[in-house]
């Protein structure tokens, strides 16, 4: 099945455009070592169907085979109840140029979820030293993504500094503006973020 499943809850939202489970093959480090000779590539954390660590793989292999991996998503809001929205660069390896209202990303091999969320928040938006509030966990799958995600919320009124390789644009938006963006078929928006926005009722989290 494809779509979003909230861990520990009954709510499930699936994408009817794609049916059938995708197998999660392992990656043989010995078999792939020759291809990686002389290269340095990010190793990412793989997770099984129950949300448990199941190994690691190079990022390129994870993307090519759509392997199930660990990820984080952080909703950033300010004290006025606005949400920080950014547009992904056109060089991203998945969903380039899409708008997103969740910072975060792929967990590196050996990383803990909270550690990964703090790293991604600092790298992407330059946000440091802020308390991350856990929101929950969710599984998301489509034709490009297959992940177990840990979700967080932060309130931030300080400056935002973009990572040039990750973020092309960003700004604060009211929740109704975010919803209008989601509802506009002309605006490309990250589908996993949309699923989480609806399932976890993220607008309620940012109300001052």
C-alpha positions in Angstrom: 0.0 0.0 0.0 1.0 3.6 -0.5 0.4 6.7 1.6 0.6 7.5 5.3 0.1 5.3 8.3 0.3 6.8 11.8 2.1 4.5 14.2 0.0 3.5 17.2 -3.2 4.9 15.7 -6.1 3.8 13.6 -5.8 6.6 11.0 -4.5 5.4 7.7 -4.4 7.4 4.5 -3.4 5.6 1.4 -2.7 6.6 -2.2 -4.9 4.7 -4.6 -2.7 5.5 -7.6 -0.2 2.9 -6.7 -1.1 -0.6 -5.4 1.0 -3.4 -4.1 3.7 -3.6 -1.5 7.3 -2.8 -2.5 9.8 -5.4 -1.2 12.7 -3.9 0.8 15.8 -5.6 -0.5 19.0 -5.6 1.6 22.1 -4.0 0.3 25.2 -6.2 0.3 28.2 -4.0 1.3 30.6 -6.6 0.0 28.9 -6.7 -3.3 28.7 -3.0 -3.6 32.2 -2.2 -2.3 33.8 -2.3 -5.7 31.4 0.4 -7.0 32.0 2.6 -4.1 35.8 2.3 -4.3 37.4 5.7 -4.2 34.0 7.3 -3.3 32.7 8.8 -0.2 28.9 8.6 0.0 26.5 9.2 2.8 25.3 6.0 4.5 21.7 6.1 5.6 19.7 4.2 8.2 17.3 1.5 6.9 14.2 0.4 8.9 11.9 -2.5 8.7 8.1 -2.6 8.5 7.9 -2.5 12.3 10.0 0.7 12.6 13.1 -1.1 13.8 16.7 -0.6 12.4 17.5 -3.1 9.7 20.8 -2.0 8.3 22.3 0.7 6.2 22.9 1.6 2.5 24.4 4.3 0.4 22.0 7.2 -0.2 22.1 6.6 -3.9 21.1 3.0 -3.5 18.3 3.9 -1.1 16.9 6.4 -3.6 17.3 4.1 -6.6 15.6 1.1 -5.0 13.3 3.2 -2.8 14.4 1.4 0.3 12.6 1.9 3.6 14.6 4.3 5.7 14.5 6.5 8.8 13.6 10.2 8.5 12.6 13.2 10.5 10.1 16.0 10.0 10.0 19.2 12.0 7.2 21.7 11.8 8.6 25.2 12.5 6.2 27.9 13.7 6.6 31.3 15.4 4.9 32.8 18.4 2.4 34.6 16.0 1.1 31.2 14.8 2.8 31.2 11.4 4.4 28.3 9.7 7.8 28.4 8.0 7.5 27.2 4.4 10.4 26.6 2.0 11.0 25.5 -1.5 13.4 22.8 -2.2 16.2 23.4 -4.6 16.0 22.0 -8.2 19.0 19.8 -7.5 17.4 17.7 -4.7 17.5 13.9 -5.3 13.7 13.5 -4.7 10.8 15.9 -5.4 13.1 18.8 -6.5 11.5 22.2 -6.6 8.6 21.2 -4.3 7.4 23.4 -1.5 7.7 22.0 2.0 6.6 23.0 5.5 8.6 20.4 7.3 12.4 20.7 7.9 14.2 17.5 8.3 15.4 14.6 6.1 17.0 11.3 5.9 18.7 9.8 9.0 22.3 8.9 8.8 23.4 5.4 9.7 23.8 5.2 13.5 21.9 8.4 14.2 19.1 8.7 16.8 15.9 10.4 15.7 16.3 13.5 17.9 20.0 13.8 17.0 19.1 13.7 13.3 16.2 16.2 13.7 18.5 18.7 15.5 21.2 18.3 12.8 18.7 18.8 10.0 17.1 21.8 11.6 20.5 23.4 12.0 21.8 22.6 8.6 18.7 23.5 6.6 17.4 26.6 8.5 20.2 27.6 10.8 18.0 26.9 13.9 20.0 25.9 17.0 19.4 25.6 20.7 15.6 25.2 20.6 13.5 22.6 22.3 12.0 20.0 19.9 8.6 18.7 21.0 7.8 15.2 19.8 4.6 14.9 17.8 4.5 11.2 16.9 5.7 8.7 14.3 4.4 7.8 10.9 5.1 5.6 8.0 4.9 7.1 4.5 5.2 5.4 1.1 4.8 6.4 -2.5 6.6 5.7 -5.8 9.6 7.8 -4.7 9.6 7.6 -0.9 9.4 4.8 1.7 10.2 5.9 5.2 9.5 5.7 8.9 9.5 9.2 10.2 9.8 10.8 13.6 7.9 14.1 13.8 8.6 17.2 15.9 7.4 20.8 16.4 9.5 23.8 17.4 8.6 27.4 18.1 11.2 29.8 16.7 11.2 33.7 16.5 14.8 34.1 15.5 16.6 34.4 12.2 16.4 31.7 9.6 19.5 31.0 7.5 19.0 28.7 4.5 21.4 26.0 3.4 22.0 27.0 -0.2 22.2 23.5 -1.5 18.9 22.5 0.1 16.6 25.6 0.2 15.8 27.9 -2.7 13.3 30.1 -0.9 11.6 30.3 2.4 9.1 32.5 4.4 6.5 32.6 7.1 2.9 31.8 6.1 -0.4 31.7 8.0 -1.9 28.2 8.3 -4.8 29.2 5.9 -2.2 30.3 3.4 -0.5 26.9 3.7 -3.8 25.2 3.2 -4.5 27.3 0.1 -1.1 26.2 -1.2 -1.9 22.6 -0.6 -5.2 22.9 -2.4 -3.7 24.6 -5.4 -2.9 22.0 -8.1 -0.5 24.4 -9.7 1.8 24.5 -6.7 4.0 21.4 -6.2 4.0 20.4 -2.5 5.8 17.6 -0.8 3.2 14.8 -0.5 4.5 13.3 2.7 4.3 16.8 4.4 0.7 17.2 3.1 -0.3 13.8 4.5 1.2 14.6 7.9 -0.4 18.1 7.9 -3.8 16.5 7.5 -3.4 13.5 9.7 -1.8 15.1 12.7 -3.8 18.4 12.4 -0.6 20.4 12.4 -2.6 23.8 12.1 -3.8 23.1 15.7 -0.2 22.9 16.9 0.7 26.4 15.8 -2.2 28.3 17.2 -0.7 31.0 19.6 
